[in-house]
Amino acid sequence: VTRRFTVTNAGAVPVTIEQVYTSCMCTTALLTIAGEASGPFGMPGHGAVPRINRVLPAGAAAEVDVTFDPAAHGPSGIGRIERGVYLENAGGAPLVLSIAATVTP
């Protein structure tokens, strides 16, 4: 299941997105700025989480495609889930994009 988020830099200066990562191995994220995609990115500890240092100009928007794979946890991965995608920048706390779902067999 994939959900697209649009993130807009409403500030007056560019923002550098340093890293993108997810809260679980069942979730990946793809960041697209000005038609150029980076990723997919996953969970720290289950692959590299490189610094990407992508600049989001003032007033510009980025798209973040978040994909959740319920089969990643096998047959026991049913029930309510909540996952997060984190966009880190040098300006402070990361921006967190959240998804929630109920997985049924």
N, C-alpha and C positions, 0 to 999 in steps of 0.2 A: 504494500500500500504506500503510495507516495502523496505527500502534501507539499504544496509550494507556498512559501512565505515570501513576502516582499518587505524588504528593510530599506528605509529611506534615511539618508543623512540630512536631517532638517537643520543642521548647524551651518555656520558661515565659513567653516574651514574643513579641509579634507580629513577623513578618518582613515587610519591604517588598520585593517583587520590583520592581526598578527597570526592567529591560529583559529582553526575550527575543529571541534571534536564533539563526540556524542557521549551519552551516559551509559550506553550498552552496546555490546557487539552486534545486536540484532538491528541496529539503527545506523544508517549512513547519511551523510549530508554532502550535497554538491553546491558550491557557491559560484554564481555567475554574476560578473560585473562587466557592463558594456559588451555583452555578447561573448566574453571569454570565461570559460568554466575552469574551476579548480576543484580537485577532489577526484573521487569521493573520499570523505574523511570519516573515520570511525572512532572507536573508543581507545583512549590511552591504555597501553599495556597489551593491546591486541593488534599491534601494527604501529608504524611510525605516525606521529602527529607532527608534521613538519611546520616550521614557521613559513607562512606564505606571504606576509607583508603586502597584501593587496590593498590598494588605495581606493576608497570610495569618495569621489569628489563631493563637495558641498552641493546639496540639492539633488544628488543622483540617487538612484535606487539600485539595489542588488536583489537577486533572487536566490533563495535557498531552498533546494529540493530535498526534503527529508523523506527517506525511505525506511519503512519498518517491515522486517521480514519475520512474521510470526513462526515460521518453521525453524528459525535459528535456534530455538530452545527445545526443539523436538516435541514429542507428544505431551510433555509436562508443561509446556509453555502456554497454557490456556488461562483465561480469567482476565482481570483488569490489569492494564499496563499503563505506566506513565513514563515517558522518556523525554530527555532534553538534548538540545543541540546548543553548544556554547560558541559564541563568537567573541574572541578576546581581542582587545585593543589596548593601546598604551594609556588610554584615558581613564581607566578605572575598572570597575566591576564588569564582567562579561555580560553581553546581551544573551538571554536565555530564551530559546524558542521551545515551546512545549507541545507535546502531543499526548493524547490519551485515547485508549480504546479498550474494548472488551473483546478478547479473542475467544471464539467458540470453536469446538471441534467440528 
